Structure formats: C-alpha cells, structure tokens
Amino acid sequence: MIIKSPIITEKASFLREKFNKYSLYVSASANKHQIKLAVESMFGVKIAAINVITVKPKTKYFRGIVGRKKQRKKVYFSLIDGQKLDIMSV
C-alpha cells in the first residue's frame, strides 16, 4: 500500500484552504510516479504538481537506551483547478 495516512496539522490545513494543496504520508520506497498513479486512481482526481519530501530518522534516547524513529516520506500535491478532495476518507 503506497498511501499511509493524511497529514493533519495546522500547516496542512492552511495549505489545503489557501492554495488547494494536499498532504499525505506515503511508503518510504514509493517514487513520484507511483504516488501520482495511486492518488489519481484512489480518489479519481487529476494532479497538477507533486512534491515529495523524505524525513530522515531521528535518534531518540529513553532512560539511557538509544532508539531511532522510522524514516518517513511526505508528499504535497495540488489538483487541477476546480477539483476538490475529501482527504479524511483515506
């Protein structure tokens, strides 16, 4: 499964309202082309532009034990004019 979950933050809601840009967490191994095809087929919309960001894993310490967070990939995309998307249905 390529699409994991929507990003629900203040920044994401601001981008969605003002600029019609949507954001999702996706699989870390997916590329732009695969993500675009998955979003278009799942929601039935056309993507105008897509930006992919890889979030590097962080090192965390808990009671002297070293751990690492997982690597994640975020995608920001905009739709063709006149199209809307219900992002919470993911």
Backbone as JSON Lines, residues from 0, in Angstrom:
{"i":0,"aa":"M","n":[0.84,-1.17,0.0],"ca":[0.0,0.0,0.0],"c":[0.89,1.24,0.0]}
{"i":1,"aa":"I","n":[0.69,2.1,-0.94],"ca":[1.54,3.27,-1.09],"c":[1.1,4.4,-0.17]}
{"i":2,"aa":"I","n":[-0.2,4.68,-0.1],"ca":[-0.7,5.77,0.72],"c":[-0.93,5.27,2.14]}
{"i":3,"aa":"K","n":[-0.3,5.94,3.12],"ca":[-0.41,5.52,4.52],"c":[-1.52,6.28,5.25]}
{"i":4,"aa":"S","n":[-1.39,7.62,5.32],"ca":[-2.38,8.4,6.06],"c":[-2.27,9.87,5.66]}
{"i":5,"aa":"P","n":[-3.33,10.65,5.92],"ca":[-3.25,12.09,5.67],"c":[-2.44,12.77,6.77]}
{"i":6,"aa":"I","n":[-1.86,13.9,6.45],"ca":[-1.16,14.71,7.44],"c":[-2.15,15.73,7.97]}
{"i":7,"aa":"I","n":[-2.39,15.68,9.28],"ca":[-3.38,16.56,9.91],"c":[-2.65,17.5,10.85]}
{"i":8,"aa":"T","n":[-2.23,18.64,10.32],"ca":[-1.55,19.67,11.11],"c":[-2.1,21.03,10.71]}
{"i":9,"aa":"E","n":[-1.68,22.06,11.43],"ca":[-2.09,23.42,11.08],"c":[-1.55,23.82,9.71]}
{"i":10,"aa":"K","n":[-0.3,23.46,9.45],"ca":[0.3,23.78,8.17],"c":[-0.45,23.11,7.02]}
{"i":11,"aa":"A","n":[-0.8,21.84,7.2],"ca":[-1.5,21.11,6.15],"c":[-2.89,21.7,5.89]}
{"i":12,"aa":"S","n":[-3.6,22.08,6.94],"ca":[-4.93,22.67,6.75],"c":[-4.83,24.05,6.12]}
{"i":13,"aa":"F","n":[-3.81,24.82,6.46],"ca":[-3.6,26.13,5.83],"c":[-3.33,25.97,4.34]}
{"i":14,"aa":"L","n":[-2.46,25.04,3.97],"ca":[-2.15,24.81,2.56],"c":[-3.38,24.34,1.78]}
{"i":15,"aa":"R","n":[-4.2,23.52,2.43],"ca":[-5.39,22.99,1.78],"c":[-6.4,24.11,1.53]}
{"i":16,"aa":"E","n":[-6.6,25.0,2.5],"ca":[-7.6,26.06,2.37],"c":[-7.15,27.16,1.42]}
{"i":17,"aa":"K","n":[-5.9,27.6,1.54],"ca":[-5.44,28.76,0.78],"c":[-4.96,28.41,-0.63]}
{"i":18,"aa":"F","n":[-4.25,27.29,-0.78],"ca":[-3.59,27.01,-2.04],"c":[-4.06,25.73,-2.73]}
{"i":19,"aa":"N","n":[-5.07,25.04,-2.17],"ca":[-5.58,23.8,-2.73],"c":[-4.47,22.75,-2.84]}
{"i":20,"aa":"K","n":[-3.59,22.7,-1.82],"ca":[-2.52,21.7,-1.76],"c":[-2.86,20.71,-0.66]}
{"i":21,"aa":"Y","n":[-2.67,19.44,-0.94],"ca":[-2.99,18.37,-0.01],"c":[-1.71,17.65,0.4]}
{"i":22,"aa":"S","n":[-1.72,17.0,1.56],"ca":[-0.52,16.34,2.05],"c":[-0.86,14.97,2.61]}
{"i":23,"aa":"L","n":[0.04,14.01,2.36],"ca":[-0.13,12.63,2.79],"c":[1.2,12.05,3.23]}
{"i":24,"aa":"Y","n":[1.14,11.06,4.14],"ca":[2.3,10.21,4.39],"c":[2.19,9.04,3.43]}
{"i":25,"aa":"V","n":[3.31,8.69,2.8],"ca":[3.32,7.58,1.85],"c":[4.44,6.6,2.21]}
{"i":26,"aa":"S","n":[4.48,5.5,1.51],"ca":[5.5,4.49,1.73],"c":[6.88,5.07,1.42]}
{"i":27,"aa":"A","n":[7.88,4.7,2.22],"ca":[9.22,5.27,2.05],"c":[9.88,4.8,0.76]}
{"i":28,"aa":"S","n":[9.4,3.72,0.18],"ca":[10.03,3.2,-1.04],"c":[9.34,3.67,-2.32]}
{"i":29,"aa":"A","n":[8.25,4.43,-2.2],"ca":[7.49,4.87,-3.37],"c":[8.16,6.07,-4.03]}
{"i":30,"aa":"N","n":[8.03,6.15,-5.36],"ca":[8.56,7.31,-6.08],"c":[7.4,8.2,-6.56]}
{"i":31,"aa":"K","n":[7.73,9.34,-7.18],"ca":[6.72,10.31,-7.58],"c":[5.68,9.71,-8.52]}
{"i":32,"aa":"H","n":[6.13,8.96,-9.48],"ca":[5.21,8.39,-10.47],"c":[4.23,7.42,-9.83]}
{"i":33,"aa":"Q","n":[4.71,6.55,-8.95],"ca":[3.85,5.6,-8.27],"c":[2.84,6.32,-7.37]}
{"i":34,"aa":"I","n":[3.29,7.36,-6.68],"ca":[2.41,8.11,-5.78],"c":[1.31,8.8,-6.59]}
{"i":35,"aa":"K","n":[1.69,9.41,-7.7],"ca":[0.72,10.11,-8.54],"c":[-0.34,9.15,-9.06]}
{"i":36,"aa":"L","n":[0.07,7.99,-9.54],"ca":[-0.89,7.0,-10.04],"c":[-1.81,6.5,-8.93]}
{"i":37,"aa":"A","n":[-1.25,6.28,-7.73],"ca":[-2.06,5.79,-6.6],"c":[-3.11,6.8,-6.18]}
{"i":38,"aa":"V","n":[-2.73,8.07,-6.08],"ca":[-3.67,9.11,-5.65],"c":[-4.75,9.32,-6.7]}
{"i":39,"aa":"E","n":[-4.36,9.37,-7.97],"ca":[-5.34,9.58,-9.04],"c":[-6.33,8.43,-9.14]}
{"i":40,"aa":"S","n":[-5.86,7.2,-8.98],"ca":[-6.78,6.06,-9.08],"c":[-7.64,5.92,-7.82]}
{"i":41,"aa":"M","n":[-7.1,6.23,-6.65],"ca":[-7.85,6.07,-5.4],"c":[-8.95,7.12,-5.26]}
{"i":42,"aa":"F","n":[-8.67,8.37,-5.6],"ca":[-9.61,9.45,-5.39],"c":[-10.31,9.93,-6.65]}
{"i":43,"aa":"G","n":[-9.85,9.52,-7.83],"ca":[-10.48,9.94,-9.08],"c":[-10.28,11.41,-9.39]}
{"i":44,"aa":"V","n":[-9.09,11.94,-9.12],"ca":[-8.76,13.34,-9.4],"c":[-7.51,13.39,-10.27]}
{"i":45,"aa":"K","n":[-7.21,14.57,-10.8],"ca":[-6.0,14.77,-11.6],"c":[-5.05,15.68,-10.84]}
{"i":46,"aa":"I","n":[-3.79,15.26,-10.73],"ca":[-2.78,16.02,-10.01],"c":[-2.06,16.96,-10.97]}
{"i":47,"aa":"A","n":[-1.94,18.23,-10.56],"ca":[-1.24,19.22,-11.37],"c":[0.25,19.23,-11.06]}
{"i":48,"aa":"A","n":[0.61,19.19,-9.77],"ca":[2.01,19.22,-9.36],"c":[2.17,18.37,-8.1]}
{"i":49,"aa":"I","n":[3.37,17.8,-7.94],"ca":[3.62,16.93,-6.79],"c":[5.03,17.17,-6.27]}
{"i":50,"aa":"N","n":[5.16,17.27,-4.94],"ca":[6.46,17.43,-4.28],"c":[6.6,16.33,-3.24]}
{"i":51,"aa":"V","n":[7.75,15.66,-3.23],"ca":[7.99,14.55,-2.3],"c":[9.14,14.93,-1.38]}
{"i":52,"aa":"I","n":[8.95,14.7,-0.08],"ca":[9.95,15.04,0.93],"c":[10.25,13.81,1.76]}
{"i":53,"aa":"T","n":[11.53,13.46,1.89],"ca":[11.94,12.35,2.74],"c":[12.36,12.9,4.09]}
{"i":54,"aa":"V","n":[11.7,12.42,5.14],"ca":[12.01,12.84,6.51],"c":[12.98,11.82,7.08]}
{"i":55,"aa":"K","n":[14.18,12.25,7.38],"ca":[15.22,11.36,7.89],"c":[14.88,10.89,9.31]}
{"i":56,"aa":"P","n":[15.32,9.69,9.67],"ca":[15.02,9.19,11.02],"c":[15.78,9.97,12.1]}
{"i":57,"aa":"K","n":[15.13,10.19,13.24],"ca":[15.75,10.89,14.36],"c":[16.21,9.88,15.39]}
{"i":58,"aa":"T","n":[17.29,10.21,16.09],"ca":[17.76,9.39,17.19],"c":[17.08,9.88,18.47]}
{"i":59,"aa":"K","n":[16.52,8.96,19.22],"ca":[15.83,9.29,20.46],"c":[16.47,8.51,21.6]}
{"i":60,"aa":"Y","n":[16.48,9.12,22.79],"ca":[17.03,8.48,23.98],"c":[15.92,8.33,25.01]}
{"i":61,"aa":"F","n":[15.81,7.14,25.6],"ca":[14.84,6.91,26.65],"c":[15.51,6.07,27.74]}
{"i":62,"aa":"R","n":[15.74,6.68,28.89],"ca":[16.38,6.03,30.03],"c":[17.72,5.4,29.65]}
{"i":63,"aa":"G","n":[18.48,6.11,28.87],"ca":[19.81,5.65,28.5],"c":[19.85,4.7,27.33]}
{"i":64,"aa":"I","n":[18.71,4.32,26.79],"ca":[18.64,3.41,25.65],"c":[18.48,4.24,24.39]}
{"i":65,"aa":"V","n":[19.29,3.95,23.38],"ca":[19.26,4.68,22.13],"c":[18.29,3.98,21.18]}
{"i":66,"aa":"G","n":[17.42,4.76,20.57],"ca":[16.48,4.23,19.59],"c":[16.4,5.19,18.42]}
{"i":67,"aa":"R","n":[15.79,4.74,17.35],"ca":[15.63,5.58,16.16],"c":[14.18,5.54,15.7]}
{"i":68,"aa":"K","n":[13.7,6.7,15.26],"ca":[12.38,6.76,14.64],"c":[12.5,6.25,13.21]}
{"i":69,"aa":"K","n":[11.41,5.83,12.63],"ca":[11.43,5.33,11.27],"c":[11.55,6.47,10.26]}
{"i":70,"aa":"Q","n":[12.12,6.16,9.11],"ca":[12.18,7.12,8.02],"c":[10.8,7.21,7.41]}
{"i":71,"aa":"R","n":[10.36,8.44,7.12],"ca":[9.04,8.65,6.54],"c":[9.16,9.46,5.27]}
{"i":72,"aa":"K","n":[8.12,9.41,4.47],"ca":[8.08,10.19,3.25],"c":[6.75,10.94,3.22]}
{"i":73,"aa":"K","n":[6.84,12.27,2.98],"ca":[5.65,13.1,2.87],"c":[5.5,13.53,1.43]}
{"i":74,"aa":"V","n":[4.27,13.72,1.02],"ca":[4.0,14.21,-0.32],"c":[3.01,15.36,-0.23]}
{"i":75,"aa":"Y","n":[3.31,16.44,-0.93],"ca":[2.43,17.58,-1.08],"c":[2.05,17.66,-2.54]}
{"i":76,"aa":"F","n":[0.76,17.73,-2.84],"ca":[0.33,17.8,-4.24],"c":[-0.82,18.77,-4.39]}
{"i":77,"aa":"S","n":[-0.92,19.34,-5.58],"ca":[-2.02,20.25,-5.89],"c":[-2.82,19.65,-7.03]}
{"i":78,"aa":"L","n":[-4.11,19.95,-7.02],"ca":[-5.02,19.41,-8.02],"c":[-5.26,20.43,-9.12]}
{"i":79,"aa":"I","n":[-5.77,19.95,-10.24],"ca":[-6.15,20.82,-11.34],"c":[-7.3,21.71,-10.85]}
{"i":80,"aa":"D","n":[-7.38,22.93,-11.37],"ca":[-8.39,23.9,-10.92],"c":[-9.8,23.32,-11.01]}
{"i":81,"aa":"G","n":[-10.58,23.61,-9.97],"ca":[-11.97,23.17,-9.94],"c":[-12.19,21.83,-9.27]}
{"i":82,"aa":"Q","n":[-11.14,21.12,-8.91],"ca":[-11.29,19.82,-8.27],"c":[-11.07,19.93,-6.77]}
{"i":83,"aa":"K","n":[-11.8,19.14,-6.02],"ca":[-11.66,19.09,-4.56],"c":[-11.46,17.64,-4.16]}
{"i":84,"aa":"L","n":[-10.94,17.46,-2.94],"ca":[-10.64,16.12,-2.44],"c":[-11.01,16.06,-0.97]}
{"i":85,"aa":"D","n":[-11.71,14.98,-0.57],"ca":[-12.01,14.76,0.85],"c":[-10.86,13.92,1.41]}
{"i":86,"aa":"I","n":[-9.87,14.59,1.99],"ca":[-8.64,13.94,2.43],"c":[-8.87,13.03,3.63]}
{"i":87,"aa":"M","n":[-9.91,13.25,4.4],"ca":[-10.17,12.44,5.59],"c":[-10.71,11.05,5.26]}
{"i":88,"aa":"S","n":[-11.02,10.78,4.01],"ca":[-11.56,9.47,3.64],"c":[-10.47,8.43,3.42]}
{"i":89,"aa":"V","n":[-9.2,8.78,3.66],"ca":[-8.09,7.84,3.47],"c":[-8.12,6.81,4.56]}
